[in-house]
Amino acid sequence: MSKSHASMKRNLDQLCSYVEENYDEDSYVGVLLCEGDDNSLDAKLYGAVYPYLLVIPTGGFADIKKLLPCLKNRIDYPAYGLIDRDGISKKEIQELQKNKQVYCTKLPFLENIICTPEMMKIGARYLEADYRQALKRVRENAMSSLSRKIKDTLPLNISVSQDDVVESIQVVIVKDDGCIMEKTVSSANVLYTYRDKTIASYVAEAFGLHGRQDYYAFISRMLEDSSTCNDVVNVARSYLPMIGEE
């Protein structure tokens, strides 16, 4: 047996043992493997959104892809997977859901979900911070970062100074068959579409927190607080798929 196969079997055995020890048929209707580890925000947030599923953090998409079908063969309960959408196409999302019961977040990353304007409004109220000013600052930082990435990546003569405030970026790709692919990112939608986990760092800075990890901890605290938990869960739920409710 190869080292990778041995590691996978060991992880699978541990996973099955965890399910056997923690699954309660009166509380759960299935198992959900998600990205992240035991200390990450993923499982905590998804556990609150899907309280009827036993949520287990299982590394990354590759780990879920390997372990989920094996787990299905070892347990008697329904099992699903939940991954970040990242850059997965709609066709791939449909195939993953139909053939493997692996679902995708509606926004690129977990970070986009916890950094939506709706989530920021809850956080600003909790901290008694200026929501509008914080949102404006985060949007400007995200658009500035995105414009720099484009400038540094594309071999084109694009001049955007650090003092310029970028309101909108449009990308148009024309394929040889005439098909046009167009994407516009503006300050209004950048928090929903920006595929970069550092978006959480911008929100942390705007709220006076100490970096991305501190912001994750802040969201965790709001999940533990009865005055904000339902609001956080309701916002997150709107950007997550329905799983196990069919």
N, C-alpha and C positions, 0 to 999 in steps of 0.2 A: 504493500500500500504506500502511495506517495505521501510526502510530508503534507501537501495541501489537502489530500483526501483524509488523512489522519486528523488534521486540524478541524476539517469540516465535520467529521464524525463526532469529535469531542465536543464541538460547539452544539451539534444537534442533540447529543445526549444531555448536555447541560440544559438546553432549551426545553426538551421534553420533560426533564425532571422539574424544571421551574413551573411548567404548565401543570404537571401532575400535583405539585404542592400548593399551587395558588389558585387553580381554577375552581370556581364555585358555580355550580349549575343553577343555583337560585339567583345569582347576580349577573352572570354573563351569558351571552348567546354566541360567543365565539372568541377567537384570539386575533389580535392585531399586531403584526410585526412592523415597527417603524424605525426610521433612521435615528442615529444618536447612540448614547451610552447611558448607563445608570444615573449619571450625574447631569445629563443634559436636559434642556428645557423641553425637548420634543415629547418625551414620554409623559411628562407632567401635564403639558397642555393638552395633548391628545387624550390622555386619561380622563381629563375633565370634560372634553367634548364628546368622547365616546365612553361614558361610564358603564355601558352594558357590554363592553369588550375588555378582555384582559390584554392590556397594552404592554408590549415588551420591546424595548429598544434593542436593535440588532445590528449595529454598525451602519453600513452604507447600503446603497441599492444593490451592489453586487452580492452582499451577504444575504439580503432578503431574497434575491433572485435564486440563490443556491439553496437556502434553508427552507423557504416556504413550501415547495413541493414535497420535500422530504418530511417536513413536519406534518403535512396533510396525511401522509401515509402512516404516521405513527400515532396520531390522536383521533379521537372520535368526535371532535368538535369542529365547526367551520373555522377556517383560518384565512386571514387576509393580510395584505401588505399595504403600506402607505409610504410613498416616497415623495421627495421634492420634485416639482415639475421640471425645474431647470430649463433645458432647451428642448424637451421632448415634444414631438409634433402631436397634433390632435389624433392622427391615425395611429401612432404608436400608443398613445394613451388609451384609445379604444381597444386596441389589441391586448394590451397588458391587463385591462380590466376584464375583458371578455374571456381571455384564454388562461390567465394566471391569477385572477382575483387580486391584482396589484393595482391600487388606486394612486392618483397623483393629486397633490395640492393644486388649487386653482391658480395660485400665484407662484412665481419661480422658486422661492425658498421660504422656509419658516420665517426668516428674517423679514421678508416682505409682509407677511401676515401680522407680525407684531409691531411693524412700523407703518401701518396704514394710518391715514389721518384719523380714522375712527378710534384706533387704539391709542394714538397719541393724545387724543382729546380726553380719554379716560385717565391716562397717565398724568396729563397736565392738571386735571382736576384733583387727582390724588396728591400731587406735589404742590398744589396751589401755585402753579406756574402759569406764565402767559402762553396760552395755547397758540394763538395766531402768530406770535413772534417766533415761537419754537418751530412751528410748521414752515414758516417762511425761510428760516435759517436752514432747516434740513433740506428743503427743496432746492435752495440755491447751492448748497454744498454738493448735493447729488448731481445736479445738472452740470456744475463745474467739473466734477470728477469725471462724469461721462464724456464731456467735451474734450477733456485732456486725454482720456483713453483713445478716443477716435483720432485725435490729432497725432498721438504717439504711434498708433498702430497703422494707420493708412499712409501709404507713400504719396501723399498729396500735399499741395501747398495750402494748408488751412491755418489761418492765423487767428487765434483767440487768446487775448491777453488775460492775465489773472484778474484784471479789473472789470472785464466784460461780464455782464449778467446774461447767461444763456437762457432763453425762455422756451426754446423748442429745437429739437433735432429731428431731421427727417432723413430716412434711408430708403432709397429706391433701387431695386435690383431688377434689371431687365434681362430675362433669359433668352437664349437663341431662338426659342419657339415663340417669342413675343409675349410670353407670360410676364406680368409685372408683379413683383413682390414689394410691398410698401409698408413701412413702419414709421410712425411718428411718436416720439417721446417728448412730452412737454412737462413743465413744472407741475401741471395739474395731475398728471398720471405717473410721474417718475417713481413714486414710492410703491406703486403697484407693479411696475414693469422692469425696474432696474435690477438686472441679474448680478448682484454683487452683495455678499453678506456684510460688507462694511457699512451698508446702509444703517445697520443697528448702531454703529459707532457714531454716526452723525446725529442720531436721535439721542444717544447717551450724552453727547457733548451739549446739545441744545437744552437738555434737562439738568445739566450740571453734574452728571454721573461720570464715573471713571472708566470709560471704555465699554466695549461691546459686552464683555462678560458681566460687568456691573449692571448693564441694561437687562440681560437675561435674568439676573438675580432679582431685579426690580419687577419684571413681569411675574416671576415666581411668587414674590411677596404679594402682589395683587391677586394672584390665584388663591392664596391662602387667606386673604382678607374677605370676610363675608360681605363687606360693603361694595367690593369691586369684582368679585369672582364671576358673578353671573354676566356682568357687562363684558368682561374679557372673553368669556366663553362664547357669548353670542356673536361678538365680532369675529372671533376665530372661526366659528362654525360656518359663517357666511362665505368663507374662502376655502372650505374643506369639503370633500365629497361625502355623500351619504354612504355609509358602510354598514352592512349587517342589519339593515332595517327593511329589507325587501319582504 
